[in-house]
Amino acid sequence: GAVSKPVGGVLRYDSATAVKCANAVASARDIDDQAGFKRAGGTVTPARLYLESRGISRVPYPVRAWGSIGIVYFATDLEGTVLAVQVLPLTADGKKDAYFWPDGVTKRTYAAAYGWNNFAALRLPGRGIPILCEGPETALSVWLSTGRPVLSCLGIAGFRNLRAGKRVTIAADGAA
């Protein structure tokens, strides 16, 4: 079926990545609900290890475990519809898995429709003027430290394309 949004035209369905997007959404679960590893104090998941290594102590709903192998970040529109996901495979010890895909890429974004980045972002809740970030880890760190709403565009192109409102604060990182 077609995915459409009446802003600046219609989003076209992208069957090549839509299935991968849907599969990632279907396999998503709570960040601590993965095959875990024992450490002092209990079991910890690769996703939790990865996030803790970046000082991220808690995550809201759009950040989920990707099956038992990593993290999936949901990019949603204002209504909460998932239009894209970014998947990050991890090793058992919570590091980015550079060997998961043959080309060595450590994360991939799968979209349900072309033009998703005009409408969708990883949306972290809060109060005040939204903060726009490129990557999800930067967004989570900013969100935890400010309590403001944070949007991660999951890639540098989002800074040009995402319709984020008239007032935003931009939190640039090394990639932005």
Protein Blocks (a to p, Z undefined) as FASTA:
>chain_A
ZZddfehiacdddfklmmmmmmmmmmgccfklccddddehiacdfklmmmmmnopabdcf
klccehjlbccdddddfkopafbdcdddddfkopacfklpmnlpabdcddfbehklmmgc
cddddedjddddfbfmlmmmmmmmnopacddehiaklmmmmcgbjbdcddddfkZZ
